[in-house]
Amino acid sequence: MSINLRTVYAFAREMYPKTSKETIQYGTAGFRGKAEFLDSVMFRMGVLATLRSRYRGGSVIGVMITASHNPEPDNGVKLVDPKGEMLEASWEAIATDLVNVSDQELEQQVAKIIKDNNIDVTTSSQVFVGMDNRYHSPRLLKAVADGVIALKGNVKEYGIVTTPMLHYFVVAANTKEAYGKPTEEGYYDKLIKAFELLRNGRLENGNYRNSIIYDGANGVGARKMLQFIKRMKGSLNVTVINQGIGVGKINEDCGADYVKVQQRPPKSMPEDVKPYTRCVSVDGDADRVVYFFTDDKGEFHLLDGDRIATLVAGYLMELVTQSEISLRLGLVQTAYANGASTDYIVDQLKFPVSCVPTGVKHLHHKALEYDIGVYFEANGHGTIVFSDNAKATIAQVAQTKESAKTLLLLIDLINETVGDAISDMLLVETILNHKGWDVQDWIASYNDLPNRQLKVKVQDRNVIETTDAERVCVKPEGLQTEINQVVANYKRGRAFVRPSGTEDVVRVYAEAATKEDTENLAYEVGLLVQKLAGGVGPPLTKPNSSAHL
């Protein structure tokens, strides 16, 4: 099989010319931006995915077209490596270089990638492509497919799927179906079978009731949940709102990010919803999940990724202890984890905790160091990974112990490849049912510290440099010292700043003993960023009160 790289240039020039001169960078979320500027990016990512597949000996590489929790006019693309993990870090730079060269330089850049990585372009390659349900996704999927075809690669189009489903398909194919069948039905079957075996016909227990309200963010997660419901034989009663079929924009006033950041229920909640009803929100591509409820006074309560992590960690520790298995367990968090959750995990559950920089790849990589690694970001993105040693040990003990059999079923229920909102939700439902808990029992396990996040616009986000898992700011000099002085004025105060990965803003996180103190701490730290890190735009709005200790 011979490949003429002129074909790549011809495709690019005639069908996918580069229309934006702005530099775009491959980050944790891949490439993101306004959809109208992404056609050339998508084409080039199809080219790169084909090269990556050949580089990895013909293994399947995934390409997911989504902008996740971003507004509907945005879109994005990210590559999935053979084991379902994020693209290898060294190839992020290759991706960035490839999409930023001019059309005239593209052929030469592709040749450079082939030479630098010693890629045999005569070998076969396989690329799986999926997309969310944004109106511009089909056009962008065609661009990716054409990029694969330009280098004579093989492409399989899955159409509209969740991000976790595409990760699952890639792993299932690369493990020769040991992980499951790489089809939509295979995905449903694997999760539903494990969920229903874990339920074992017991749909209600103690305070647990077998019904939830599911906010689908008008995204693909709503469509797929409706497909789950058709296949679940009543094992979970789900009311799906914000279905995105005919009405509603993706993530607009709904979805996990909206609920988490705005601290309020999404739009379209049923008017007759009763207090303490268990509700769940996923994001636009269904890789994040948070729970919430409203109490009898109409007050909103959030059960975020920290809450899910503590619930899961406690249950896993219980099962491992009952199974009398010696395994290394660990929970991985970021600096955004609520301080109260960390205290609860360490002091009450006695579960080892590690802190890493923000970003799924950092969490996933650290979790792999344990036999059972749990990781969740506060935003609701997370999963659990099991080492080969853990799986073999559990399988052996499962011959004689029911608790180990339960662990085996949990391994099937969990999508280890990536955070999966639907899989994670079914896991939470399994644990709550086992414990006989409703949301009141769950939230009573510990009291969250009030927290506040701000975004401060700056001239250049790169002036901010951090260390210690982003908890300490080392540049600009003097900023961390001033933050420390401000934090010292507040009871249980904690704050940090970090640069955004996608825009010229600095993100501020603050928590303290009271909501009032938290608002003031966030404001004071935000002012320091404006003053010392090149803030632009209007000054921050001062909170109503200025109470201290």
DRENTI-994049 format. One record per residue: x, y, z of N, C-alpha, C, O in turn; residue in three letters. Coordinates in steps of 0.2 Angstrom, whole numbers, plus 5000, padded with zeros to 4 digits. Atoms other than C-alpha are relative to their C-alpha. Layout:
BEGIN
XYZXYZXYZXYZALA
...
// end
This chain:
BEGIN
500449945000500050005000500450065000500850075005MET
499649945000500850164995499550065001498950065000SER
500349944997500350335002500350064997500950074997ILE
499749945002500550504993499750065004499150075005ASN
500149954996500650645005499750064997499450105000LEU
500349945003500050764992499350005001498950055000ARG
500750014999498350694995499850045006499250075006THR
500249974994498350765012499950084999499550115001VAL
500049935001498750935006499550024995499150074996TYR
500549995004497550924992499350005003498950055002ALA
500650014996496150875004499950075004499450105004PHE
500049954996496651015015499850074997499450114999ALA
500049945004496751155002499350004997499050064997ARG
500650005003495151104993499450005005498850035003GLU
500650024996493951045007500150035007499550055010MET
500049984993494651095024500650055001501050045005TYR
499449954999495751255022500050035007499450045010PRO
500049974994496351335038499850075000500050114996LYS
500449945001495251485041500250055006500050115006THR
499849964994495951545058500850005001501149955000SER
499349994999497651615062500250005007500850005009LYS
499950004992497451605081500349935001500149884999GLU
499750064998498551475089499649965005499349995009THR
500550044995497551335097500549945003500949914999ILE
499550044996498351215110499649945002499049945004GLN
500350074997497951025114500150005007500650005009TYR
499950004993497551025132499649935003499549894999GLY
500450054997496650905144499449984996499249924996THR
500650025004495050915134500150004993499650004989ALA
499850005007495950905117499950074998500250125001GLY
500149935003495551055106499250025001498849985000PHE
500649975000494051165109499950074997500450104997ARG
500049945003493351315101499350014996498949964996GLY
500649995004491951395090500049954994500549944991LYS
500050065005491351255078500250034993500549994989ALA
499849985007491551365062500750004999500950014993GLU
499249995002493451375064500349935001500949925001PHE
499750064998493651185068500149954994500349894995LEU
500050055005493451095051500749984998500949924998ASP
499350025002495351105047500349965006500749915005SER
499750044994495751045065499749935000500149885001VAL
500350075000494550895063500449964995500549904996MET
499650045006495350845046500749985002500949925001PHE
499350024997497050855054500049955005500549915006ARG
500050054995496550755069499949934997500149885000MET
500150075004495950615057500649984998500849924998GLY
499350025003497650615049500449985006500849935005VAL
499550024995498550615066499749935003500249895005LEU
500350064997497350475073500349944996500449894998ALA
499850065004497850365058500749995001500949935001THR
499250014998499750395061500149975007500549935007LEU
500050024993499450365079499949925000500249885004ARG
500250075001498650195075500549964997500749905000SER
499450035003500050145064500650005005500949955005ARG
499449994995501350205077499949945006500349915008TYR
500150054995500450085090499849934997499449905000ARG
500050075002500549935079499349984997499149924997GLY
500750025003498749945071499550005005498949995003GLY
500550004994497849965088499550064998499650104994SER
500649955001496150055087500250075004500450065010VAL
500049934997496250245091499450034999499050034994ILE
500649965000494750345095500050074999500550105001GLY
500049935001494250515090499350025002498850004999VAL
500649984997492850595100499950084998500350125000MET
500249935002491950755093499550035005498950015005ILE
500449974995491250855108500350065003500950065003THR
499749944996491451015118499749995007499750045011ALA
500250024993490750925134499550055003498950055001SER
500449954996490051055146500050074997499650115000HIS
500049935003490351205134499350014997498949974996ASN
500649985003488951305126499949964993500449944990PRO
500250035007488051235110500450024994500649984990GLU
499649985006489051345097500749975000501049974995PRO
499350035000490651265103500049934998499549904998ASP
499950075001491351105098500849985002501250035003ASN
499450024998492951005101500249934997499849904995GLY
499850065002493950855097500649975005501050015007VAL
499550034996495050735108500149934997499749894995LYS
499850075002495950575104500149955006500249975011LEU
500050054994495850415114500549944998500549924992VAL
499550055001497350295115499749935001499249925004ASP
500250075000497250105114499749975006499249935006PRO
500350024993496850075133499550045002499250035008LYS
500549964998495550205133500250065004499850105006GLY
499849944996496650335141500150064995500050054989GLU
499949945004496950515135500649994996501149954997MET
499450005005498250545121500650015004500650055009LEU
499350004997500050515127500250085000500250114994GLU
499849934999500750685133500450034994500450084992ALA
499549975005502150695120499750014994499950054989SER
500449995006500850675106499650065000499350084995TRP
500449944999499850825113500450064996500150104993GLU
499649955003501350935107500049994992500050044988ALA
500050025007501350845090499350024997499350054992ILE
500749985003499450875088500050085000499750104995ALA
500049925000499651065093500450024994500250074990THR
499649985005501051085080499649984993499650034989ASP
500350025007500050995066499450044999499350064993LEU
500649965002498451095068500250084999499850114996VAL
499849935001499451265068500450024994500550084993ASN
499649995006500451245053499550024994498950014994VAL
500449985005499851325037499849954995500149894996SER
500150055005499051225023500649984996500749934994ASP
499450015004500651245013500549965003500949925000GLN
499550044996501651175027499849935002500149895005GLU
500350064997500451035031500449934997500549895001LEU
499750075003501250895019500649995003500849945005GLU
499350004997502950935026500049985007500449945010GLN
500150024993502350925044499849935001500049905006GLN
500250075000501550755041500649964999500749915002VAL
499450045002503150695033500450005006500849955008ALA
499649994994504050755049499849955005500249925009LYS
500250044995502950665061500149924998500349885002ILE
499850075002503150505051500749985001500949935003ILE
499350025000505050515050500250005008500549965010LYS
499849994993505250575069499849945004500149925009ASP
500350064996504150425075500149944997499949884999ASN
499950075003504750295063499449964998499449905000ASN
500650045001503050255057500049974993500250004988ILE
500150045006502750125044499350024997498849994999ASP
500749985003501350205033499749954996499249954993VAL
500350055004501150045023499649955004499249905002THR
500450044996500349955038499350025001499150084999THR
500749985000498549955042499850045007500350045011SER
500249964994497650075054499350005001498949994996SER
500750004998495950085063499850055004500250065009GLN
500349944996495050235069499350005001498949994996VAL
500749994999493450245078499850075002500250115005PHE
500249934999492450405078499350015002498949975000VAL
500649994997491050465088499950075001500350115001GLY
500149924999490150635091499450015005499049965006MET
500649994996488950715102499450034996499550034990ASP
500649985005487250785096500050084999499450104997ASN
500049935003487750965092499950004993500149964989ARG
500250005007487051025076500650004995500549984989TYR
499550005005488751045068500549945001501049934997HIS
499550054999489550885074500049954994500549934992SER
499950045006489050785058500550024995500949984992PRO
499649975005489950905047500849995002501249974998ARG
499350004998491550895058500249925000500849915000LEU
499850075000491450705059500249984993500749944992LEU
499850025007491550695040500750034999501149994995LYS
499349975001493150805041500549955003501049945000ALA
499550054997493950675053500049944996500649924995VAL
500050065004493450535042500450014994500749964992ALA
499649995006494150615027500850015002501249994997ASP
499350004998495750645037500349935000500949924998GLY
499850075000495850455040500149974993500649944991VAL
500050035007495450415022500650034996500949994992ILE
499549975004496750535015500749965001501149964997ALA
499450044999498150425023499849924999500249885002LEU
500250075001497150265018500049965006500149905006LYS
500250044994496650215035499349985000498950004996GLY
500750035000495150125040499650045006499950055011ASN
500449964995493750225049499349975001499049944997VAL
500650024998492250165059499650065003499850085008LYS
500449954997490950295062499449975004499049935002GLU
500550024995489850265078499450055000498950035003TYR
500649955000488750425075500050035007500550045010GLY
500149974994488050495091500149965006499749915007ILE
499950044994488750425107500350045005500550105004VAL
499749974994489350475124500749994999501049954996THR
499350015000491150505126500349945004500749905001THR
499850064996491350365139499849934995500249884995PRO
500250065004490450245126500649994995500849944993MET
499450015005491850285113500649975003500949935000LEU
499550024996493150255126499949925001500449885000HIS
500150075000492350085129500149964994500449914994TYR
499950045006492250035111500749994998500949944996PHE
499250005001494150075109500349945004500649905001VAL
499750054995494549965124499849934998500149884997VAL
500350065002493349825119500349974994500549914993ALA
499750025007494049815101500849985001501049934999ALA
499350014999495849825107500249945005500749915004ASN
499950064996495649685120499749944997499649885000THR
500350055003494849575107499349975003499249915004LYS
500750014997493149585116500049975007499549955010GLU
499950024993493849535133499750055004499450035010ALA
500349954996493249695140499250014998498850045002TYR
500749995002491549685131500050004992500550014989GLY
500049995007490849695113500050074998499750115002LYS
499949935002491349855104499450034996499450054991PRO
500649985003489549895100499550045005499750035011THR
500549974996488150005107499649955005499649965011GLU
500450054997487149855112500549975005500349955011GLU
499550034995488749775120500150055006500250025012GLY
499949954994488949935131499449995005499549995011TYR
500650004996487149935137500049935004499849935010TYR
500150064997487149745140500549995006500349965011ASP
499550014995488749745150499850045007499850015012LYS
500249964994488149885162499449985003499349975009LEU
500750014997486349835164500049935003499849925009ILE
499950074997486849645167500350015007500049985012LYS
499649994994488049695181499550045005499550015011ALA
500449964995486849825189499449965002499249965008PHE
500650044998485349705189500249945004499849925009GLU
499850054996486349565196500250025007500149995012LEU
499949974994486949675210499450025004499450015010LEU
500749984996485149735214499749935002499449935007ARG
500350074998484649545214499350015002499049975007ASN
500750004999482849595213499750045006499150055007GLY
500249964994482849705229500150074997500650104997ARG
500049935003482349875222500050055005500250115003LEU
500049954995482049965238500349975007500249915008GLU
499750034994482949945255500050065005500350115003ASN
500049954995482750045271499750074997499150074995GLY
500249935002482650235266500050014992499850064990ASN
499949995007483150205248499349984996499049934997TYR
500650015004481750225235500349994993500850034991ARG
499850025007481950155217499850054995499550034989ASN
500249965006481650315207500550075001500650095006SER
499649945001482650465201499850054995499550024990ILE
500149955005482550625191500750014997501150025000ILE
499450005004483850625177500050064996499650074991TYR
499949945005484450795169500549984995501149984997ASP
499650025006485150755152500450054997500750044992GLY
499649945002485850925149499950024992500250054989ALA
500249995007484950925132500649964995500649984990ASN
499450035003486450815127499949934998499449904999GLY
500050075002486850645121499949955006499649905005VAL
500150044994486750575139499349995001499149945004GLY
500750015000484850605138499849944996499449904998ALA
500250055005484650505122500249935003499849885002ARG
499850074998485650355129499749985006499649925007LYS
500450034994484750355146499449984998499149935001MET
500650035003483150335136500149934998499649894998LEU
499950075002483950185128500149955006499949895005GLN
499950044994484450115145499449985003499249925004PHE
500650014996482750135152499649944996499349904999ILE
500350055004482050035137500249935002499849885001LYS
499750074999483149885142500149985007500349935008ARG
499950014993483149895161499549965004499649955010MET
500550044997481549805165499850025007499649995011LYS
500349974993481049925179500550005005500350015011GLY
499550014994482649895189500250075003500450075008SER
499949934997482750085191499550044996499550054990LEU
500549965003481350205188500350074999500550115004ASN
499749945001482050355179499650054996499350034991VAL
500449955003481150515174500650054997500950085000THR
499549965004482250605160499750074998499250074995VAL
500249935002482150795159500650034996501150004996ILE
499549975004483050905147500349954995500949944995ASN
499950055004483050775134500450034993500749994990GLN
499749975006483650895120499749974993500049984988GLY
500350035006482450815107499550054998498950065000ILE
500549955003481650965097500150065004500050125001GLY
500049934997481851095111500649995005500949945007VAL
499549994995483251155123500750004996500849954992GLY
499350005003485151195119500449965005500349965011LYS
499550044995486551085126500350045005500650105004ILE
499749974994487051135143499750075002500050105007ASN
500349934999485951295143499649995006499049965006GLU
500450004994485351315161499849935002499349925006ASP
500150074998485551135164500649964999501149994997CYS
499450045000486850995166500450005006500350055010GLY
499650014993488150945179500450075001500450095007ALA
499549944999489251105176499550055003499750095007ASP
500449944998487751225178499849995007499850035011TYR
500350024994487051135193500650015006500450045011VAL
499550004995488751125202500250085001500350105006LYS
499749934999489351305198499450055002499650095007VAL
500549954998487651395200499749985006499350025009GLN
500350034994487151285215499250015000498950045005GLN
500750005001485351275209499849944995500249924991ARG
500250055005484251145200500050024993500050084992PRO
500149985007484151145181499350024999498950015002PRO
500749995003482751205171499649944999499949884998LYS
500550065002481251095167499949955006499749895004SER
500250054995481151015184499349995001498950045000MET
500750004999479450945187499750045006500050045011PRO
500249964995478351055197499849975006499850005011GLU
500350034994477650925208500649965004500449915008ASP
499550044997479350855213500050015008500050075011VAL
500150004993479350815232500750015003501250005000LYS
499449984997480650875244500449935001500249885002PRO
499550064999482250755246499949954994500249894995TYR
500050055006481850675229500850004997501150054996THR
499350015003483550605222500050024993499650004989ARG
499949975007484050705206500749994998501250005002CYS
499350005003485550685195500150044994499650044990VAL
499849965006486350795182500649974997501149965000SER
499450015004487550745168500250064996499850104995VAL
499849955005488550855156499849984993499649934992ASP
500250015006488350875138500349934996499949914992GLY
499750075003489450715133500049955005500249895004ASP
500150064995488950615149500649975003500749915004ALA
499550024996490650605157500150035007500650025010ASP
500049974993490250705173499349995002498849994999ARG
500750014997488850675185500050035007500550025011VAL
500149974993488250765201499349985002498849984998VAL
500750014998486750725212499850075004500250115006TYR
500349954996485650855221499349995002499049945000PHE
500750014998484050875230499850075003500250115005PHE
500249944996482951015238499649985006499249935006THR
500350024994482451005256499350025001499050064996ASP
500749984999480751035264499950075001499350105001ASP
500149934999481151215266500250044993500250104992LYS
499949975007481551235247500750014999500950044994GLY
499349985001483451245250500349944996500249894996GLU
499750055004484551165237500649975003501050015007PHE
499550044998485851035241500449964995500149934991HIS
499650035005487250975230500449945003500749945008LEU
499550054998488150805231500449994994500249954989LEU
499549995005489650825220500549944999500449895003ASP
499550055001491150725214500349985007500549925008GLY
499750014993491850735232499649955004499849905007ASP
500550044997490250655239500049934997500049885001ARG
500050075003490250515226500749965002500649905003ILE
499350034999492150485229500049975008500249915008ALA
500050024993491850465248499549945001499749895005THR
500450055000490350355246500349934997500249885000LEU
499750065003491250235234500649985004500649915004VAL
499450024996492850235244499849965006500149905008ALA
500350034994491850185260499849934998499949885002GLY
500350065002490950045251500549954997500549894999TYR
499550045002492449975242500549975006500649915006LEU
499650024994493449975259499649945004499949905006MET
500550054996491949875267500149944996500149895000GLU
500050065004491949745253500749975000500749915001LEU
499350035000493849725253500149975007500449925008VAL
499950024993493849705272499649945001499949895004THR
500450064999492449575272500349944996500249894998GLN
499750055004493349485258500749975003500949925000SER
499350024997494949475269500550004995500949954995GLU
499550005005495949525254500550065002500350115004ILE
499549954999497649625255500150044994500550014989SER
499949965006497549765242500250075002499950095007LEU
499849934999498249935241499450054997499350054991ARG
500649965002496750055240500350085001500650095005LEU
499849935000496950245236499550044997499250024992GLY
500549955003495850395233500450064997500850095001LEU
499649945003496550535221499550064999499050054997VAL
500449935001495950715222500450054997501050044996GLN
499749945002496350885216499950055005499650045010THR
500149954995496551045225499350035001499150065006ALA
500749985000494751075221499549965005499049985006TYR
500450054995494150935233499950045006500350085009ALA
500149974993493251005248500449985005500449925006ASN
499650014994494251015263499749955005500049915008GLY
500350054996492950925273499949934998500049885002ALA
500050075003492850775261500749975002500749915003SER
499350034999494750755263500149985007500349925009THR
499950014993494650765282499649935001499849895005ASP
500550064998493150635282500449934997500449885001TYR
499750065003494150515270500649975004500749915006ILE
499450014997495750525280499849985007500149935010VAL
500150014993495050535298499549945002499649915006ASP
500650054999493450425297500149944996500149884999GLN
500050065004493650305283500749975000500849914999LEU
499350025000495550295285500349974993500649924993LYS
499950025007495750285266500650054998500550114998PHE
499449965002497450345259499850054994499450034990PRO
500249955005497250505249500750034997501150055000VAL
499449965003498450585236499750064996499150064994SER
500349945003498250755228500550014994501150014994CYS
499649995006498750795210499750064996499250084998VAL
500349945003498550935198499449994996499249934995PRO
500650015004496950965189500149974993500549984990THR
500050035007496550865174499949925001500349895005GLY
500150085000495950685171500649964999500749915003VAL
499450045001497550625165500449995006500749945007LYS
499650014994498450665181499749965005500049925009HIS
500450044995497050585192500149934998500249885002LEU
500050075002497050425181500649975001500749915003HIS
499450035000498850405180500249985008500549935009HIS
499850024993499050415199499649945003499849905007LYS
500450054998497550305202500349934998500249885001ALA
499750065002498450165192500649985004500849925004LEU
499550034995499750155206499849965005500149935009GLU
500350044995498550075217499749934997499649934991TYR
500350055003497749905216499250024999498949994994ASP
500749975001496049995218500150075001500250105006ILE
499949935000496150175213499450044999499150034993GLY
500749965001494650295215500250074999500650105002VAL
499949935002494750465207499350034998499050014994TYR
500549965002493450595206500250085001500450095006PHE
499949934999493550785203499350025003498849995002GLU
500649974997492350895212499450014995498850014997ALA
500549995006491450925195499649944998499249954994ASN
500450065001490850745195500349964995500049914993GLY
499650045005492150675183500449955004500949975007HIS
499550044997492950515189499849934999499249914996GLY
500250075000492950325190500549965005500849995009THR
499650044996493850175198500449954996500149934991ILE
499650055004495250075191500349945005500449955010VAL
499850064997495749895196500649974997500649974991PHE
499450035003497449825194499949934998499449905000SER
500050075001497749655186500049955006499749905006ASP
499950034993498349595203499350005004499149945006ASN
500649994996496749655211499449954997499149925000ALA
500650045003495549575198500249925001499749895002LYS
499950074999496449405199499949985007499649925008ALA
500150024993496449405218499350005002499049955005THR
500750004999494649455219499649944997499249915000ILE
500350055004494149325206500149935004499749895004ALA
499850064997495049185216499550005007499349955008GLN
500449994993494149245233499349994999498949975003VAL
500850005002492449255224499749935000499149925000ALA
500350075001492349065223499749995007499349945008GLN
500250024993492049065242499750065004499350055009THR
500249944996491549245248499550044996499750064990LYS
500549955003489949345243500350074999500150104993GLU
499749935000490849505246500450014994500450064991SER
499550005006492149465233499649994993499850024988ALA
500550005005490749415221499750074998499750084992LYS
500249935001490049585223500550054997500350084992THR
499449965003491749665219500149984993500250034989LEU
499950025007491849565203499450034996499550064990LEU
500549975003490149625198500150084999499950114994LEU
499849935000490649805202500550024995500450074991LEU
499549995005492149785191499650014993499850054988ILE
500350005007490949755176499550065000499450094994ASP
500549945000489749895181500450074999500250114996LEU
499649945000491150025182500450004993500749954991ILE
499649995006491850095166500750035002500850095003ASN
499349984998493750095170500350054996500850084998GLU
499649965004494250185155500050085001500550114999THR
500049934999493650355159499450025004498949975006VAL
500649984997492350455169499449994996499350014990GLY
500650025004490650385164499450025004499249985009ASP
500549974996489150485170499449945002499249935007ALA
500650054999487850335168500349945004499949925008ILE
499750054996489050205174500150025008499949985012SER
499949984994489450305189499350015004499350005010ASP
500649994996487650345193499749935002499449925007MET
500250074999487250155192500349985006500149945010LEU
499650014995488650135204499750035007499749995012LEU
500349964995487950265216499449975003499249965009VAL
500650034999486250185215500149945004499749925008GLU
499950074997486950015219500250015008500049975012THR
499749994993487850085235499550025005499450005010ILE
500649974996486350185241499549955002499349945008LEU
500550054999485250035239500349955005499949935010ASN
499750044996486449925248500050035008499949995012HIS
500049974993486550045263499350025002499250035008LYS
500649984998484750085263499950075001499650105006GLY
499949934999485150265262499650044995499550024989TRP
500349955004484150415255500550065000501150055003ASP
499649945000484950585251500250035007500750065008VAL
499949974993484750645269500649965004501049995007GLN
499550044997485750495275500750014997501250025001ASP
499349995003487150525262500350065002500950075003TRP
499749944999487350705265500250015007500650065009ILE
499849994993487450685284500649975002500949975007ALA
499450034998489050585283500550055002501050045006SER
499549944998490050755284499750064997499350064993TYR
500249945002489750935282500550044996501050054998ASN
499649965004490451025267500250075002499850105005ASP
499849934999491451185269499750044995499850024989LEU
500249965006490651325259500650024996501250034998PRO
499549995004491651355244499850054994499250054992ASN
500249965005491751485230500650004995501250004996ARG
499650005005492551495213499950064996499450084995GLN
500149945004492951655203500549994994501049954994LEU
499550005006493751685186500250074999499850124999LYS
499849935001494851835184500450014994500949974992VAL
499749995007495351895167500650045001500750095004LYS
499349975000497151935164500350014993500049984988VAL
499749985006498251995150500349934997500249924991GLN
499650065002499251825149500049955006500349965011ASP
500150054994498751675160500749965001500849945007ARG
499450044999500551605158500550045005501050015007ASN
499749974995501151735171500049965007500449975011VAL
500150044994500451615184500349934999500249894995ILE
499850065000501451465188499949975007500050005012GLU
500250034994501051335202500449945001500749914997THR
499750074998501751185211499649975006499150005007THR
500350034995501251065224499349984998498850005002ASP
500750025003499750995214499650074999499050065001ALA
500449945001499251175210499850045006499450095006GLU
500249974994499051225228500450065002500250105006ARG
499549954998500551345229500250044993500450014988VAL
499849965006500851485217500750035001500950065006CYS
499349985000502651515213500250074996500750104997VAL
500049945004502451655200499450034999498949994997LYS
499549954999502251805200500250005007499849985012PRO
499750004993503351815215499650055005499450105003GLU
500349964995502551885231499249985000498950005005GLY
500750025000500751825226499849955005499349965009LEU
500250054996500751675236500150025008499750015012GLN
499949974993501451765252499450045002499150045007THR
500649964999499951885250499449965001499049985005GLU
500550054999498751745248500049975007499549975010ILE
500050034993499351665264499850055005499550035010ASN
500249954995499151825274499350015000499050025005GLN
500849995000497351845268499749945003499249945007VAL
500350064998496951665271500049995008499649965011VAL
499950004993497651675289499450045004499350025010ALA
500649964997496151795293499449965001498949995004ASN
500650035001494851665290500049935004500549895002TYR
500050064997494351515301499949944995499549954990LYS
500050055005494651355291500150024993499949994988ARG
499949975006495151465277500549964995501049934998GLY
499550035005496051385261499850044993499250054991ARG
500149975007496251465244500649994996501249984998ALA
499450015005497351435228499850044994499250054992PHE
500249975007497451515211500449954995500949934996VAL
499750045005497851425195499850034993499350054992ARG
500249975007497951475176499549954997499549894997PRO
500450045004496551415165500449964995500949994992SER
499650045005497051285152499850024993500150004988GLY
500249985007496051365138499950074999499850094993THR
500149925002495851555140500450045005500750015010GLU
499649954996496751705148499650025006499450085007ASP
500349984993495951695165500449965005500749915004VAL
499750034994496551645182499449985004499050025006VAL
500550034996495451525192500250015008500749995010ARG
499950004992495251565211499549965003498949955002VAL
500450054996494651435223500050035007500650045010TYR
500049984993494151485241499549965004499049945002ALA
500550034995493351395256500250025007500850045009GLU
500049984993493051445274499549975004499049945001ALA
500550034996492051405289499250024999498849985000ALA
500749975001490551515284499950024992500550044989THR
500149975007489751565267500350074999500650094994LYS
499849935000490051745271500850015000501050054996GLU
499250005000491951715275500249984993500750014991ASP
499850035006492051615259500050054994500550064990THR
500149955005491351755248500650055001500850074996GLU
499549944999492551885256500749974998501150014995ASN
499450035001494051765255500150004992500750024990LEU
499950005008493751735236500150074997500550084993ALA
499949935003493551925233500750025001501050054997TYR
499349974998495151965242500549974996501050014994GLU
499550045004496151835233500050024993500550034989VAL
500149985007495351885216500350074999500650094994GLY
499749945000495952065220500750004999501150044996LEU
499250015000497752005223500249984993500750004990LEU
499950035007497651915206500050064995500450074991VAL
500149945005497052075197500650055001500950084996GLN
499449954998498452185206500649974998501050014995LYS
499350025001499952065204500149954994500649944992LEU
499950055005499551955189499750034993499549994989ALA
500249975006499052085176499349994998499149984992GLY
500750015001497152085178499850054995500050114994GLY
500349965005496152165164499250005001498949955004VAL
500750004999494352215163499750045006500150065010GLY
500349974995493152285176500249975007500449915007PRO
499850034993493652265195499449955002498849955000PRO
500450054997492852125205499450035004499650085007LEU
500549974996491152155213500149985007500249925008THR
499950014993491352165232499349975003498849995001LYS
500550034997490252045242499650055004499950105006PRO
500449954996488852125252500250015007500250075009ASN
499749994993489652095269500849995000501149974995SER
499350014999491452105275500249975006500749995009SER
499850044994491351995290500649965000500749924995ALA
499450044999492951915296499849955006499249935007HIS
500150054994493151795311499550025005499449995010LEU
// end
